[in-house]
Amino acid sequence: MNKIDLLFDKKHIWHPYESITGESNCFLVTSAKGIFLKLSNGKKIIDGMSSWWSAIHGYNNKKLNNALYTQIKKMSHVMFGGITHKPAILLCRQLLKITPKNLDCIFLADSGSVAIEIAIKMILQYWSSLKINKKKFLTIKNSYHGDTFFATSVSDPINSCHKIYNNIIPKNIFAESPTLSFNDIWNDIDFKSFKDLIYKNQNKIAGVILEPIVQGAGGMKFYHPNYLKNVRKLCNLYKIPLIIDEIATGFGRTGKLFASEHANISGDILCIGKALTAGTLTLSAVLTTRHIADVISNGKSKCFMHGPTYMGNPLACAVANENIKILKKNKWKNKVKKIERELKKNLKNLSNHPKVSNIRVLGAIGVVECIYPIKIKEMQNFFVKNNIWLKPFRNLIYTTPAYIIDKDSLKKITQVIALSLDTENFIYNNKNLTF
Ligand SMILES: *Cc1c(COP(=O)(O)O)cnc(C)c1O
């Protein structure tokens, strides 16, 4: 039966960034608990991904489940137009408490990419309310902000396949990606490209959008906090609003509750998603300043023109609330610190490996950058055979485990990564291969 299901899946169902006729096979997962995924053949594997940064407390968490049960008995959903409810109010109260003080107004949205669209619209409506014509956004290469059209237009032009949508997506402005890493000694040269571009285009630029400190799906790079500090300074100088995309980094992943805390800065707009519901339901939020909200509301259109059907979904809000409660109680900071320490220790040996060009760790993120692209399917099969779950991309193997992961399981993940590099040839020997 499982085989038939898998064949159906392969023939009819699209998976992220896959061809429907392609080579890759999916693994059938039947349940998930704690840090484990259970496969249809009964095998339990250690999850090193936490479902793309989101399941920070592990799977099937009792408290999160209970929050859902309690809410579902009252109502799963009710429209947000003209109606409000306690789960949304409680969540927004909590969000205002844990985010920077300058942020005061919240728009609840359905996914990370949609949050980015909303943030962009807020800024466009802000300038149009002021009757100022500014439409371009400045960002940096290797960024990733999602897969909807405008989000793609501010994601890396090469990684996010701008060519496919040539002439359809808006043309934005890209500074060179920072080259100095989180722990390097700062040098202003790293900021030159951004500085020149913002100066040159100051009258065109409506907003700046950045992932703070960690460039995620665009290359898993950790850049220097001074870069972010300088961005904030120049945005202030030129009065350009700054969108901070904490969709991946939010809720403790980098060792701070929000990664922008590494640079002690705050955006004028903050986008959060992924771990907001701790990997249970899709929900995102866009927070902005009273000033931006007021300008939009006093403008010609008065209203902010966005309103998803499932906006403020009570189930998602209730479980997000519980997520924040758990975070507050369970010493996430110590857990992330421990993961950071262990990852650094365990991955150190790989830094001289001939197939590896760089090892980096920040908070609960461990990255092994290979010199050439990875044979993804083969490596993934090897990982599962060895009882772990990771999803490498391009030349990057990375882990973003749940904060509850124990020392031994974490060690197992890094051991299997090392084994995959030592015993098998999962790395192409040519950097020019497309991937
Ligand atoms: C995942 C991600 C998004 C997009 O979120 P989705 O929920 O997948 O649409 C946007 N920005 C960053 C930084 C992300 O990591």
PDBQT file of the ligand as one rigid body, heavy atoms in Angstrom, charges set to zero:
ROOT
HETATM    1  C1  LIG A 501      11.187  30.901   4.698  1.00  0.00    +0.000 C 
HETATM    2  C2  LIG A 501      11.464  32.331   4.572  1.00  0.00    +0.000 A 
HETATM    3  C3  LIG A 501      10.549  33.195   3.943  1.00  0.00    +0.000 A 
HETATM    4  C4  LIG A 501       9.288  32.702   3.293  1.00  0.00    +0.000 C 
HETATM    5  O1  LIG A 501       8.409  32.110   4.184  1.00  0.00    +0.000 OA
HETATM    6  P1  LIG A 501       7.297  31.082   3.660  1.00  0.00    +0.000 P 
HETATM    7  O2  LIG A 501       6.465  30.814   4.861  1.00  0.00    +0.000 OA
HETATM    8  O3  LIG A 501       8.036  29.890   3.149  1.00  0.00    +0.000 OA
HETATM    9  O4  LIG A 501       6.551  31.773   2.576  1.00  0.00    +0.000 OA
HETATM   10  C5  LIG A 501      10.868  34.537   3.904  1.00  0.00    +0.000 A 
HETATM   11  N1  LIG A 501      12.009  35.023   4.437  1.00  0.00    +0.000 NA
HETATM   12  C6  LIG A 501      12.905  34.214   5.031  1.00  0.00    +0.000 A 
HETATM   13  C7  LIG A 501      14.135  34.801   5.630  1.00  0.00    +0.000 C 
HETATM   14  C8  LIG A 501      12.672  32.846   5.107  1.00  0.00    +0.000 A 
HETATM   15  O5  LIG A 501      13.583  32.048   5.671  1.00  0.00    +0.000 OA
ENDROOT
TORSDOF 0
